[in-house]
Amino acid sequence: MEKILLSGNEAVARGAHEADVKVAAAYPGTPSTEILENIAQYGDIYKEWSVNEKVALEVAAGASMAGARALCAMKHVGLNVAADPLFSMSYIGATGGFLVISADDPGMHSSQNEQDNRHYARASKIPCLEPSDSQDSKDFVVAAMELSEKFDTPVLMRMTTRVCHSKAPVILNDKITYSNKEYVKDIKKRIIVPAHARVRHAVVEERIKKLQEYAKNCIFNIYSGSKSDYLVIASGISYYYAREAMPEMDFLKIGMSWPLNLESLKKITGLYKKVYVVEENDPFIENELKSAGITVIGKDIFPCVDELDQEKIKKSLEKDISLKI
């Protein structure tokens, strides 16, 4: 089994290869640009720079509807451009696996804002995955294709600058062989005029319930507990920052940040004196937990602007003077 050093963007490209993705489209913008640049090395994938992000998403959507596995990639502000077809594709669903990659930019290294695109997943009612490192970035592409096909849904994968550009060891797997699904004409599913959309909306709401049930034991969320009175819930690169800053605590790594199974999280968090939520940038997971009556400490001590790092997390914890570890 081969292990090599890859950036998150390079790992996404490798994941596309391993998942037998047939079509990849993107519009360049840091920190996402290298995804398609690295997909270019795989000759079995049709790839294109699209004229804008909306077209990139529509190219991938068309391939998915035709039965092929497809992905599109863009930076976070690019998803604003592509929002129209994203919301429609939530109702239409996916035949072949369909992955939308949003590369967010905490710290605004190359961007005009710090928007948190996890909100797009909730608003468009599709699942959101958050890789924490390069290994996740590769594995989540493969898993996202299966998730998309299982639940007939686009999947949003929210990466961030540090995950995109940091390098880490990645275990490579063999490419699977995926047979394109047969295209079936289905006007009521694929043509989202009001009469059809009303029916499809009910299907989408039912899909959310099934995804919430799936989240209870999904492979993306990893709990390592029962050694501390304190639990840290973290997503993305923040998980590794928090592990370094607070090694004495128990951890719940959230790889699928929407939807959450709040009942199972109530049981876990109920075992602890205090629960901390560490995430960049918005209190997305924090607010979901609080909406279910779960008491957590998050953006009241951790910053909601700029990138997080180990030192910021340590300094933030100093504000919680009752913490004894």
N, C-alpha and C positions, 0 to 999 in steps of 0.2 A: 504494500500500500504506500503510494508516494505521498510525501508531504513537502510543500513548497511555500515560499514566502510570497504573499499576495496582498495588495491593497484591497479595500472593500469593493472598489469599482472593478478591479481585475477579477475578484472572486465572483461578482455578479455575472460577469461574462462567462466564467467557467461554469457557473450554475446553469446558465442558459444552454450551454453545450451539453452538460450532463442530463438536463431535463428534456433534451431533444426539441428545444424551441425552434420553430421554423421561420418566424418573422420577428425582427426587432427594428423599431423605429425610434428616433430621438431627435430632439433639438438641442444643440450644444449650449451649455451654461454651467459654470463652476458652482457646485462641486460634482456635477453629474457627467461631465463631458467624456471622461475616460471609459465610461461603461460601453458606449457604442464603439469607441476606438479599439477597445480590446475584443469586443465581439467580432470585429472585422477579421481577426485571425482564424476564425472558425468558418471554413468555406461552405459548410452545410446549412448555414443560417442566412436567409435573405435579410439584408440590413440596409437601412437608408437614413440619411440625414433628411428630415422633413422640413418643409418651408416654415413651419412653426409648430408649437406644442400641440395645438388642436388637431392639426393634420397627423402628427405622430400618433396621437391616441386613436384617431379614427382609422389609420392604417392597421394598427394592432387590433382594434376592435373588429374590423372587417375580416382579418385573418382568423380571429377567434370564432366569429360567426360561421366562417367557412369550414371550421373543424380543426384548424391548426393551433398549436400552442404559440402564443405571441406575448411580447412585452413592449412597453414603451418607457422611455426615461427622460427626465427633465429636472431642472432645479425647481425649488419650491415656488417661486413666483411664476414659473411656467405653467404650473397647474391652474393658476388663475385663468390663463388663456384657454386651457383645455377643459375647464369646468363644465361647459355645456354638454359635450358628448359624454363626459364622465357620469353625470347624473342620469342621462338617458340610458347608458349602458348598465347602470345598476338595475333598471327595470327590465332591460333586454336580457341580461345575464351573459353567460359564457358557454360556448360549446367546447372549443378547445380552451385550455387554460389561458387566462388573461391577467397579466400582471402590469400594474402601473407603478413606476418607481418615482418617488418624489425625494430629491436630495435637498434637505433643508440646510440652512446656513446660520446656526447660532453663532453670534459674534460678528455677523455681517462682514466676513472676510472679502466677499465679492458680490454683495447684494445690497439692495436698498431697504430691506426690512428683515425682521426675524420671525416672520409668520410661522406658525406651527401647523403643519398640514395634516396632523391627525384629526383636526376638526373637519376636514373634507371627508374623511372616512365615515364619521358619525353623521354628517349632513347628508351624504349620498347613500348611506345605509349599506356600506360594504366593509368587510373586515380589514383591519390595519395590522401589519406586522412591523416590528422594530428590531432589526439586527443590532447586536452589540459589538461585533467584531467581524473580521473577514470570514471566519468559518461560518458564522451565522449567515453572512451575506450570500455565500454560495448555497448553503443548505436551504435557506428560506426561499430561494428562487425555485428549487425543485419542489419543496413542500407547498409553495404557493400555487403551483400549477395543479397539484393534486387537490388542494383545498378549493380552488376555483371551479374545477370540474365537479367535485363532490357536491358543492352547494350552488352551482349554477350562478356564479357571481364573479365580477371583477374583484381583484385583491389589490389593495394599496400597500406598498412597502415604503415606510418612511426611514430614509437614511439621513445621516448628518455629516457635516464636513469631516469630522475626525474619523468616523467609520469609513467614509469614502476614501480617504487619503492615507490613513495609517495602514502599515503593513503588519501582518501577523501570519503565523504558520497555518496552513490550510491542508487538510487531508483530502486528496482527490479521490473521486470514485469514477467508475466506468460510466460511460454514456448509456442511458437506457434507450430502448427503441420504442418510440411512440408512433402508433398508427393514427393518422388524421381521422377524425370522426366524419362520418358522412354528412354532407349538408342536407338538411331537411327544410323545405319551404314551410315557413310558419309565419304568416302575415300578422296574426294577432299577437305574437310574441316579439317580432322584430320591428314592426312599424308602430312607433309610439305616438299614435294619434290619441286624443282624449278617451275615446271609447275603449281602446285597448289598454291605455295606461291605467285606467281605473281598476281594471282587473289585475294588471301586473303589480300595482301597488300593494294589494292584499297579499300577493305571493311574496313580495319583498319583506313585508312585516312578519310573515310566517318564517321566512328565511332567517331573520334576526333571532327569533326564538331558538331555532335549530343551532345557529352559531353560538348562542349563549350556552346552550347545553354542551356543545362541542368544547367550549372554552374551559369547562370544568376539569377536564383531564388532558388538555391538548399538549402536544410536544413542545410548544413554544414557551410555555410558562414553567419555570423550574424553581421548586421550593427546597431550600436546604435549611432545616430548622432544628429546634428543640435543644439548643445549647445556651440560649440567652433569654433575658426578659424583654429584649428589644428586637423589633423586626424592621428591616429596611426593605421597602418595595421600590424597585428601580427598573428603568427601561433604557434601551440603547447604550451608548457609551457611558452614561451615568452609572450603570451597574458596576463597571470596572473601577470607576473613580471611587464609588462608595465602598467597594470591597477593600480598596487600599486604605481609604480614610478610616473605615470602621470595621476592621477585621474581626472584632470580638462579637459582632452582632449576627443575628440570623438574617437570611436574605430570601426574598422572593423576586426572581427575575421575570419581568413581564416582557415576553416576546410578541404576544398578540395583545395589543393595547385596546382594541375595540372589535367586537363587544367583549366585555368582561362577564364572567359568571359571578355575580355579586354575592350569591348565597354561599358559595364555597369560600369566597374571600372573607366573608363574615366569620366563618368557622375558624379560619387560620388566624385572622387578626385578633380574634377573641382570646387567643392563648397568651397574649403579650400585654405587658404594662404600657408600653408605648410603641406606636407604629409610625415610621417616617417614610415619606414618599420623596424620592429623588428623581427628578426628570428635567430635561431641557425642552422647551422654554416655559410653556404655559402649564398651569396646574390641571392637566387633562385627566390623568389617572386619579389624581387627588380629588377632583370634583366628582368624578364618577363614584368613588368610594364614599365621599361625604353625602352624596345623594341617596345612598342606601343606609345612611345612619351610622356609618363606620367612622370612628374618631381617628384621625390621622394628623400628623404634623408635616407640613410641606412648605408652601411658598410663604408662610408666615416667618420662616427662618432662612429658607434657601432662596437665592436670587432667581427672579424670572427673566432677567436680562443677561445677555452675553453667554458665553460658554461656561459650563461648570468645570471644575477640576478638583483634585484631591484637597488642595489647600482651602479653596472656597467652601467645600463641604465641611472641613474641620472647623473653620472659623464660624460657620453658620451654627454648628452644634454648640459652640461655646455660649451662644445666646440662650440656649436651653439649659439654664443653670441647675435644673433639677436632675439632669442626666447623670447617672452614676454607672460607669462601666469599668 
